[in-house]
Amino acid sequence: MTKNYFPTLAVLLFIASVTGTSAQSFIGSTVDNYAGIQSVLINPANVADSRMRLDINLISVSTFVGNDFISIDLSDISSFEDGFDFDTDAETNPMDNNNFFGNVDVLGPSALFNLNEKSSIALTTRARAFFNIHNIGGELYEVVNSDEDVDNFNLSMNDLSGVVHGWAEFGVTYGRVVLEKDNHFLKAGATLKYLAGAGGVFGLSPMLTANYTSNNEMLTTTGNLNYGYTPGFDAEEISFSDISGGFGADLGVVYEWRDADNWDENPYKLRVGLSVTDIGAINYSGTSNYRYDMNATIDANEFDEKDLDEVLEDNYNGTETVENTKFGLPTAIQIFADYSITNRFFVSAQGAISVKKVSDIPVSNIINIFSVTPRFEMRWISVYSPISLRQYDSSVAWGFGLRAGPLTIGSGSILTNLISSSSKSVDAYVGLKIPLYKVTGY
């Protein structure tokens, strides 16, 4: 494990996105009528009555990283050519309850195809990793991670929690048209997933206080900390050599109000969807669970020389138990509405709401997002520009995406980050597929 494991990993993930590695996945692209297999990720009902005869995903990657503690000026990306220096290139906003979050979503070889006019199926392979820290004191973060001098502080952290979890999914999606009468059209779908867990690490404290005295660099803490990790887990090199199994599911419905006078061009005037995604958990046996009494005063310089587990073991009284632990998936409610202005121009609204509480540890969770996306759409090309409100970010995110035949590329925040001097979240995605569109009708 790395020094001060959770906050350090947050910064590494943030910098990785800033410097160009390839969520809340594929923001802005999944409502596209020609998104194919990607649209199944937010609502399994989208597999039915698809505009694709066959859609084969080769590889698609989406990343999303953000926080409310660090802001970076990405409008001058050339300034990072010599590397990123946290102390000089970032502005901080320390609070008693700062938050860090990130995820990586890799959609591997997958396929969507029709069984008949009313039923379709999809097979998906997927690798995912989530990272969350909630309600951590920003000034405490600075003490253990920054070389800069930090002033005296006294803070209280309620429901401090953190989790890192990586897993793979093998999914089967079935969707069917259940109603087609007059102007009304309804389809439903479900995805069943086998989960292969690579492991994780977690921490939780209902109440933790920290008092720092700068003249002698002493840190006094009070409270309790529950800290644990699965056997052999290493977030810097997530391995699937020793997996734990589990099962998950997505459920969804999509309703369309159709315009009979425009059936061949675009069958609907309004399309709305509702789904619940990522139901399930992975059970890990042999999880090391430590419970520490955090009532102690220590030299803050210890964090310069030791890993987090070493600092805890050397300075705090604790007990260890080996337990079976369930790591929950980031269960969320996904909603969307898509309005057809013309046969080529659309505007959609999407919302993603976490069902899980930040105190439900060890459970990954998404951040809540609401987006409005205007788009131009044709069979071989789509252009869209999502505008989003994101939890823990007071500014609006503005992005751009393009689908051109087999290639999809975009970001839900790229335009904002190019003009803003204070970026707190970054996302990007790219996908390559083999699309075979329906020849007749729409």
Summary of the structure (lengths in Angstrom):
residues: 442
radius of gyration: 23.2
end to end distance: 53.0
largest distance: 78.1
contacts: 1571
relative contact order: 0.19
helix: 15%
strand: 56%
